[in-house]
Amino acid sequence: MSSRHHIDDFMRGQIIGKIEEGRKITDVAREFDIAHSVVSRLWKSFKSTGMCSRRHGGGRVRSTTPAEDSFIVLTSKRNRRITAQQVANQFLAASGKQISRKTVARRLRGGGLYALRPVVCVPLTRQHGTARLQWCREHHNCTEQDWAYVLFSDESRFSLSSDCRRQLIWRESGTAYRPENIQEKDRYRTCSIMVWAGIMINGRTRLHVVANGTMIETIYGYSVSHPKFRLYFQFPRKL
């Protein structure tokens, strides 16, 4: 199989010259490592047109200019939750030129923007990032034995209301957690329940359900019994 994917005009001239010298198409194709069918079509085209250079296709004329492409990308970056059809409508109002939403989507992909689901969480502030970095630096030398005395816990609230997450945003790859690409977490103001659980190196806790109220420090009821601050959690049977 041929390993060449492109034939320039100089090589086309060489191929035509060798065939005119009396060489067989099969031998020429083998010499240039090109498929027999490619050389055959080139020879037939030369005999009918007298030209060995490639004819550039007419193709469809591009509907937008580079400046208009920049306008489309900038519009989506200013409002990342805008739809392709809405961008097309704004483009029509600004330029008087009508384009389809598919054209908008192609221009945005060309600008590195893709329609993806936003991350749903509480955006971290600079203070959050600083505190987390400091915590990591303080614990990066901890051994496996040290981590055996640590219990990681978290809680989550489940509500009758939910976010279907059907709305997409335009963003670049690898930018999911940038503040402008994060959707604020639903605070669940309707009927809901809270669940809590913890994990450790050698196991996990049971899933505790809090039907009324929230998880507060007095519910945990912890006590320190080790220099490494090993925490023992005791939950009341009924909350």
N, C-alpha and C positions, 0 to 999 in steps of 0.2 A: 504494500500500500504506500502511496506517495506520502512523503513527510512535508511537502511544500504546501503552503496555504495561500501564497500570493506570487504572481508572476509579473515582474515589472516589464516596461516596454523594451528595455535592452535585451532581456532574455527572450521575449517574444520574437524580436528580430533574429536572434541566433537560431531559434527553433525553425523559423520560416526559411532562413538561409540554408540550413542543413537539409531540409526537405527538398528545397530547390536543387540541391547538389545531387539528389537522387537517393538520399537516405530514406529508409522505411520509417513510418510513423512509430512502429513498435520499438525500433532501435533508438530513435530520438527520445521517446518517452522514458525508456530505461536509462539513457545517458543523463538526462536532466532530473531523474527521479520524479516524474510527473505522470499522472494517470493517462492512459492511452486515449480516453474519451476527451480529455482536455486538449491534448495536442491535435486530435482529429477535428474538434470544433474550431480551434484556432486556424488550422489549415483551410477549412471550408470557408471561414469568415474572410480570410485573406484572398481566396480565389474569387469571392463574390464582391468584395469591397475594394480590394487592392490595398488595404491598410492593415498593419499588424499591431497598432496601438489599441488599447482598450477604449471602447466608447463609454463615456460616463453616462449613467442613466439620468433620465430627466427627473424622476422622483417628484414627490409632492412638495410644493413650496411651503416652507416653514411659516406657520400662521403668526408667530410672534418674533419680535426682535430681541437681541440680547438685553437691551434696556428694559423691555417689557417683561422678560423672564425674571430680571432682578426685582421688578415691582411685584410680581406674583409671589416670589419667595419672601420678600420683605413683609408683604401683607400677612402672610401666614405666620411669620415669626412674631409679629406684633400681637396677633390673636391666634394662639395655637389651637384653639378649639373651634375655629371657623371651618366650615365645610368647603369642599372643592367647588360646589355650586355657588356658594356665597362669595368665594373669591372671584369666580367668573362674573358674577353680577357686579362686584366692585370694579373689576377690570373694565366691564362694559361702560359703567358710569364714568370712569376716569379717562378712557381712551376712545370710547365710541365704537370699539371693535368687539364683536361677539365671538367668544371661544367656548368650547365645551368643557364640562367638568373633567373629562378624560384628558384633555390637553393640559388643564391645570395640574392634574395629578402627575402627568409626565414631566412637566416643568419642575414641580416640587421634588420629584425623585431625582431629577438632574441636579437640583440644588442640595441634595443630601437629606431631604425631609421625607419621612414616611409616616403613614397613618397608623398609629399604634395606641394601645390602651394606656392610659395614664396610671402611674403608681398611686395607690390610695393609702395615704398615711398622713401623719402630722409632720409638716416640713420642719427640718432641724435648723435651729438658728446657729449663728457663729459661736455663741456660748455653749450650746449643746456639743458642737464639734470639738471645741477646746477641752471641755470636761471629759469627753470620751477618749480623746488622745492622751490626756494626762493619766487617766485610769489605765490605759493600755501600757504606757511607759512604766507605771508603777508595778505592774504585774507581769511584765514580759519575761522575767526570770523565774517565775513560779514553776515548780516541778509538778509531776503528776500526783505525788503525795500531797502537795499543797492543795491542788484542785480537788482532792478527795474530800476536803472539809468544806466544800462550797456547794450550795444548793441554788440553782438558777430557777427563778419562778416568774410567771407572767399571768396576767388575767386578760380576759376578752369578754366583751358584752355582745349578746345576741339580741336582736330586736325584730319586731314585726315589720318594720320598715327596712328596706334594703336598697342598695345602689346597683342597678342592673349593669352599670359600666358599659353601656352601649356607645357612649360618646367617645370618639377618638380624638387624638391630638396629633399635630404635625411636629415631629421632633427628629433630631439626628440620632444615628445609632450610637449607643453608649452614653446617652445623656438622660437616662430614665429618672435619675434621682436629683436632677437639677431642680431648684425651687420652682422655676417657671413651668416644669413638666409634671409637677405633683398635684394631684387632686386632693383637696382638704378632706380629711376623714369625717364621715358622718357621725354626729354626736348622739344619734339614736335617742330622740326625745319622746318616742312612743314607748309602749310597754316592752320591757326587756328584762333579761336575767344576766347575771355575771357568773362566769366560771373561772376557776383558778387551779393551777397545777404547777408542779415543780419537777425538775430533772436534775440528776447528779451523775457522777461517773458510773456508779454501779446500780442505778435504778431510777425510779420515778415515784412521785406521789400519786395518790388517787385524785380524780377530777372532782373538785369541790364546787358545788353549785350554790350561789348566793341568790335566792329568789327575790329578796328585798334588800335594798341598801347597796353599799359599795364595799370593796375590800379596803380596810384601814389597818393600821399597824397593830391596834389593840386586838384585832381578830387573830393575828398570827400567834401572839403569845410566845415569843422566842426567849431563849436564855443562852448565855454564852458560857461554855464549859471547857474551852480550849484556847490556848494562846493564839491559835490561827483563826479564832472567831468561827468555830464550827457552830452552826445554828440548828437548833432542834425546834421544829414547828409542832405545836399541839393545837389542833383545831377543836372547837366545841362540837359536840354531836349535833346540835341544832343551832343554826344561826338565825 
